[in-house]
Amino acid sequence: MTERNNDTTLEILTDEATSLLKEIIRIPACSFEEKKKSDHIYDYLVSKGVQKISRIGCNIVACPKDFDPQLQTVMFCSHIDTVNPVESYTIDPYSGIELNGKVMGLGSNDDGGSVVSQIFTFLNLCYGYCGSDRLNQNSGNAENLNVNLLLVLSAEEEKSGKNGMGSVIKKLSETPDKKIFPDFAIVGEPTGMKAATAEKGLIVLDGLATGKSGHAARNEGINALYIGIDDINRIRNHKFRRKSKLMGDVKVTVTQASGGKLHNVVPDKFSFIVDIRPNERYTNEEIVGTLQKLTKSTLTPRSMEHRVSYTPKNHRLIKAVKKSGIECFESPTTSDWTRIPCPAIKIGPGRSERSHQADEFIFKSEIREGIEKYIELIKAL
């Protein structure tokens, strides 16, 4: 960090980031219901002096006053939406309380910690912001960075909505100033500030076995449940043979099943759900086609867009990660990365295992670490 970005500045930025996080936790923003939170964050950024800022639906796009057309553009992105709260919360999920160094509430860890850490990294590096009482009125790229820094806060990530990151990428691709379109990206998700250089894809299949109803006592009908169970066993026992040194095996898991309504009626419908985590050795189409050939049930993918993502080891991003001393790993979970058509890494404060659980939280110290390491990583580029 420069002299201006000393420990005192980092403490101030952390305090303000923590305050903002508590504010946005108190605004419910489950997927497709993000407008009020988007409004609040947009107004907040404007109040801090961000002038080049716009919205695409509920997505927020912000950049420095001046882009250098000679430089590459890195997109800083994280998502503002949350899942629905589970019933086992012991606190108000929208309380946004701070207790024993923890900020608690729905979306605090996934993905509020990344949102506020990226916001204050952006403000500091692009506007010279050092705290509300120490604003440096530097115009444009305050730190003379070797990249253009684009901040994108996306909606609908948790439900892969069509008006989330995909709509942002489409709009940016249509922008006359092509330098605004990202050359690479840093995706904010709770990783303990380790850098995921690859993440597995995701396919969710809805399986439907169809039979013929009949009376159980008279040996009538065709039992859809038996058809479905046989198909589940075929899926369970099938091995995709192309292994990956980067991501391991294709992982296939049947996670839900339902069939039958009465004890004396042979069921004519049996449904099940298959969760698939591909590696880069197969296309999503290959995987679905292989399983469909094995089964009598109809297998319908909910989406085919969640493809494997990975960044080559010699890419500028990976070199910057190593220069910053950040540990690398391959992620088993998906994110907005699947909708970003450029090299990327996934890194952010908090822990993945806290996501979507009751009494979600993030440590204030993790927010500080997020801001500090994000700044180091951008400078290392």
C-alpha positions in Angstrom: 0.0 0.0 0.0 1.2 3.6 -0.6 1.8 6.0 2.3 -1.8 7.2 2.0 -3.0 3.6 2.2 -1.5 2.8 5.6 -2.9 0.8 8.4 -5.0 3.8 9.6 -6.6 4.1 6.2 -7.3 0.4 6.1 -9.0 0.6 9.4 -11.2 3.4 8.3 -12.1 1.7 5.1 -12.9 -1.5 7.0 -15.1 0.4 9.4 -17.0 2.0 6.6 -17.3 -1.2 4.6 -18.7 -2.9 7.7 -21.2 -0.2 8.2 -22.3 -0.5 4.6 -22.6 -4.3 4.9 -24.9 -4.0 7.9 -27.1 -1.5 6.0 -27.5 -3.8 2.9 -28.2 -6.9 5.1 -31.2 -5.0 6.4 -32.6 -4.7 2.9 -34.1 -8.0 1.8 -32.8 -8.9 -1.7 -33.6 -12.5 -2.6 -33.0 -13.2 -6.3 -35.4 -11.2 -8.6 -36.2 -8.8 -5.6 -33.0 -6.7 -5.6 -34.2 -3.3 -6.6 -34.2 -1.6 -3.1 -30.7 -2.9 -2.3 -29.5 -1.9 -5.8 -31.0 1.6 -5.2 -29.2 1.9 -1.9 -25.8 0.8 -3.2 -26.1 3.0 -6.3 -26.9 6.1 -4.2 -24.1 5.2 -1.8 -21.5 5.1 -4.6 -22.8 8.4 -6.0 -22.5 10.0 -2.6 -18.8 8.9 -2.5 -18.1 10.8 -5.7 -18.4 8.0 -8.3 -19.6 9.9 -11.5 -19.4 7.2 -14.2 -22.0 4.8 -12.9 -25.1 3.2 -14.5 -27.5 0.4 -14.0 -28.6 -2.4 -16.3 -31.8 -3.6 -14.6 -30.7 -4.1 -11.0 -27.1 -4.6 -11.9 -24.7 -1.7 -11.1 -21.7 -0.8 -13.4 -19.1 1.8 -12.2 -15.8 2.9 -13.5 -13.2 5.6 -13.0 -13.6 9.0 -14.6 -11.1 8.2 -17.3 -10.3 4.9 -19.0 -6.9 4.5 -20.6 -7.5 2.9 -24.0 -3.9 1.5 -24.0 -4.6 -0.6 -20.9 -6.5 -3.8 -20.5 -9.8 -3.8 -18.4 -10.3 -6.0 -15.4 -13.8 -6.5 -14.1 -14.3 -6.5 -10.4 -17.7 -8.3 -9.8 -19.7 -9.7 -7.0 -23.5 -10.3 -6.5 -26.0 -8.4 -4.4 -28.8 -11.0 -4.3 -29.3 -13.7 -1.7 -31.0 -17.0 -1.3 -34.2 -17.2 0.8 -33.5 -17.6 4.6 -33.8 -21.1 6.0 -36.3 -21.7 8.8 -33.6 -22.6 11.4 -32.3 -19.0 11.8 -32.1 -18.1 15.5 -31.7 -14.4 14.8 -33.6 -12.1 12.4 -31.9 -12.8 9.1 -32.2 -9.1 8.2 -30.9 -7.8 11.5 -27.4 -6.9 10.3 -26.0 -7.0 13.8 -22.4 -7.0 14.9 -21.4 -9.3 17.7 -18.0 -10.4 18.9 -16.3 -9.3 15.7 -18.9 -10.9 13.5 -21.4 -9.2 11.2 -24.4 -11.5 11.1 -27.4 -11.8 8.8 -28.5 -13.2 5.4 -26.0 -12.4 2.7 -23.3 -11.3 5.1 -20.9 -14.0 3.9 -22.4 -14.7 0.5 -21.9 -12.3 -1.0 -22.0 -9.1 1.1 -18.4 -9.4 2.3 -17.1 -9.4 -1.3 -19.5 -6.6 -2.4 -18.3 -4.1 0.3 -14.6 -5.2 0.0 -14.7 -4.6 -3.8 -16.5 -1.3 -3.4 -14.0 0.1 -1.1 -11.0 -1.3 -3.1 -12.5 0.4 -6.1 -13.1 3.7 -4.3 -9.6 3.7 -2.9 -7.7 2.8 -6.1 -9.8 4.7 -8.6 -10.9 7.8 -6.7 -8.3 8.1 -4.0 -10.9 7.5 -1.3 -9.4 7.1 2.2 -12.5 7.6 4.3 -15.4 10.1 4.6 -13.2 12.7 6.3 -10.1 12.1 4.1 -11.3 12.2 0.5 -8.6 12.7 -2.0 -10.2 14.5 -5.0 -7.8 12.9 -7.5 -9.5 12.6 -10.8 -9.6 9.3 -12.6 -7.1 6.5 -11.9 -5.8 7.6 -8.5 -3.1 5.0 -8.2 -1.8 5.1 -11.8 -2.8 1.4 -12.2 -1.7 -0.7 -15.1 -5.3 -1.8 -15.8 -8.7 -0.1 -16.1 -10.8 -1.2 -13.2 -14.5 -1.8 -13.8 -16.9 -2.5 -10.9 -19.9 -4.7 -11.6 -22.4 -5.6 -8.8 -24.8 -8.2 -10.3 -28.3 -9.4 -9.5 -30.0 -12.8 -9.9 -26.8 -14.8 -9.4 -28.3 -17.3 -6.9 -31.0 -18.4 -9.4 -29.0 -17.9 -12.6 -31.5 -15.3 -13.8 -31.4 -14.0 -17.3 -31.3 -10.4 -16.1 -28.1 -10.8 -14.1 -24.5 -11.0 -15.2 -25.5 -12.4 -18.6 -27.4 -9.1 -19.4 -24.5 -7.1 -18.2 -22.1 -8.9 -20.5 -24.5 -8.5 -23.4 -24.9 -4.7 -22.8 -21.1 -4.2 -22.4 -20.5 -6.0 -25.7 -22.7 -3.5 -27.4 -21.0 -0.5 -25.9 -19.2 1.7 -28.5 -16.2 2.1 -26.2 -14.9 -1.5 -26.6 -12.3 -1.0 -23.8 -15.0 -1.0 -21.3 -15.6 -4.7 -22.1 -13.5 -6.8 -19.7 -10.3 -8.5 -20.8 -10.4 -10.6 -17.6 -12.3 -10.6 -14.3 -12.0 -11.0 -10.5 -15.2 -12.7 -9.2 -16.0 -12.0 -5.6 -17.2 -15.1 -3.7 -16.4 -16.3 -0.2 -13.1 -18.3 -0.7 -11.1 -17.3 2.4 -9.2 -15.0 0.1 -7.7 -18.0 -1.8 -7.9 -17.8 -5.5 -9.9 -20.3 -7.4 -8.3 -20.6 -10.8 -10.9 -23.1 -12.0 -14.4 -24.1 -11.1 -16.5 -27.0 -12.0 -19.6 -26.5 -14.1 -23.1 -27.5 -13.1 -25.9 -29.4 -14.7 -29.2 -30.1 -13.0 -31.4 -32.8 -14.6 -35.1 -33.3 -14.0 -35.7 -37.1 -14.5 -39.2 -38.4 -15.2 -40.0 -42.1 -15.5 -43.4 -42.8 -17.0 -45.4 -46.0 -16.5 -49.1 -47.0 -16.3 -51.3 -46.9 -13.2 -53.0 -50.0 -12.0 -54.3 -51.8 -8.9 -51.4 -53.1 -6.8 -53.4 -56.2 -5.7 -54.0 -57.4 -9.3 -50.5 -57.1 -10.7 -51.7 -54.4 -13.1 -50.0 -51.5 -14.7 -46.4 -50.6 -15.3 -44.6 -49.3 -12.2 -42.9 -46.0 -13.0 -41.1 -46.2 -9.6 -39.3 -49.4 -10.7 -38.3 -47.8 -14.0 -36.9 -44.8 -12.2 -35.0 -46.8 -9.6 -33.4 -48.9 -12.3 -32.4 -45.7 -14.1 -31.0 -44.2 -10.9 -28.9 -47.2 -10.4 -27.6 -47.0 -13.9 -26.7 -43.3 -13.4 -25.1 -44.1 -10.0 -22.9 -46.9 -11.5 -21.8 -45.1 -14.6 -18.2 -43.8 -14.6 -17.1 -41.0 -16.9 -13.7 -42.2 -17.8 -12.0 -39.0 -18.9 -10.3 -37.8 -15.7 -8.9 -34.3 -15.2 -5.7 -33.5 -13.4 -7.2 -30.0 -12.8 -10.7 -30.9 -11.6 -10.9 -34.7 -11.0 -13.8 -36.8 -12.1 -17.2 -35.8 -13.3 -19.4 -36.0 -10.1 -23.0 -37.2 -10.5 -25.4 -37.4 -7.6 -29.1 -38.1 -7.4 -30.4 -35.7 -4.8 -34.2 -35.9 -4.8 -36.9 -38.4 -5.8 -40.7 -38.6 -5.6 -43.4 -41.0 -6.7 -46.6 -42.7 -5.7 -49.6 -41.3 -3.8 -51.6 -44.4 -2.5 -50.4 -47.7 -1.1 -52.6 -49.7 -3.4 -52.0 -47.9 -6.7 -49.1 -48.7 -9.0 -47.6 -45.2 -9.7 -47.5 -44.0 -13.3 -45.0 -41.2 -12.6 -41.8 -41.1 -10.8 -39.5 -38.0 -10.7 -36.0 -37.5 -9.6 -33.3 -34.8 -9.7 -29.6 -35.3 -10.7 -26.8 -32.9 -9.7 -23.8 -33.1 -12.0 -20.5 -31.3 -11.6 -18.6 -31.6 -14.9 -14.9 -31.4 -15.5 -13.3 -29.8 -18.6 -12.8 -33.1 -20.4 -16.5 -33.3 -21.3 -19.0 -30.8 -22.8 -22.3 -30.5 -21.0 -24.0 -31.9 -24.1 -21.8 -35.0 -24.0 -22.7 -35.7 -20.4 -26.4 -35.3 -20.8 -26.4 -37.3 -24.0 -24.5 -40.2 -22.4 -26.9 -40.4 -19.4 -30.0 -40.2 -21.6 -28.8 -43.2 -23.6 -28.4 -45.2 -20.4 -31.9 -44.5 -19.1 -35.6 -45.1 -20.0 -36.6 -42.0 -18.1 -36.7 -38.6 -19.8 -33.8 -36.4 -18.6 -34.4 -32.6 -19.0 -31.6 -30.2 -18.2 -32.7 -27.0 -16.4 -29.8 -25.1 -18.0 -26.8 -25.9 -20.1 -25.0 -22.6 -19.6 -23.0 -23.5 -16.4 -19.9 -24.7 -18.1 -16.5 -25.4 -16.7 -14.4 -22.3 -16.1 -10.6 -22.2 -15.9 -7.7 -19.8 -16.5 -4.4 -20.9 -18.0 -1.4 -21.0 -15.6 0.6 -18.5 -17.7 -2.2 -15.8 -17.7 -1.5 -12.4 -16.3 -4.1 -12.9 -13.6 -2.4 -16.1 -12.3 1.0 -14.4 -12.3 -0.4 -11.6 -10.2 -2.0 -14.1 -7.8 1.4 -15.8 -7.3 3.2 -12.5 -7.0 0.8 -11.5 -4.2 1.5 -14.8 -2.4 -2.2 -15.9 -2.6 -2.9 -19.6 -2.5 -4.6 -21.2 -5.5 -7.2 -23.9 -5.7 -9.9 -25.4 -7.9 -13.5 -24.7 -6.8 -16.3 -27.3 -6.7 -19.0 -24.6 -6.7 -20.3 -22.3 -9.5 -20.7 -18.6 -9.7 -21.2 -15.7 -12.2 -17.9 -16.9 -13.7 -19.9 -19.3 -15.9 -21.5 -16.2 -17.6 -18.2 -14.3 -18.1 -16.6 -14.9 -21.5 -13.0 -14.0 -20.5 -10.3 -15.4 -18.2 -11.0 -15.0 -14.5 -10.3 -16.0 -10.9 -12.7 -16.3 -8.0 -11.6 -14.8 -4.7 -13.3 -13.1 -1.8 -13.6 -12.8 2.0 -15.6 -15.3 4.1 -15.9 -19.0 3.9 -17.9 -21.0 1.3 -19.2 -23.5 3.9 -21.1 -20.7 5.7 -23.1 -19.8 2.6 -26.9 -20.6 2.6 -26.8 -21.7 6.3 -28.7 -20.4 9.2 -27.2 -17.5 11.2 -24.8 -16.6 8.4 -21.9 -14.4 9.3 -18.6 -12.9 8.3 -15.8 -11.6 10.6 -14.9 -8.0 10.4 -11.3 -9.0 10.2 -12.1 -10.9 7.0 -13.5 -7.8 5.4 -10.3 -6.0 6.3 -8.3 -8.8 4.7 -10.5 -8.7 1.6 -9.8 -5.0 1.0 -6.1 -5.3 1.7 -5.6 -8.3 -0.6 -7.8 -7.0 -3.3 -5.6 -3.8 -3.4 -2.4 -5.9 -3.5 -3.8 -8.1 -6.2 -4.9 -5.1 -8.5 -1.5 -3.5 -8.0 0.3 -6.7 -8.8 -1.4 -6.6 -12.2 
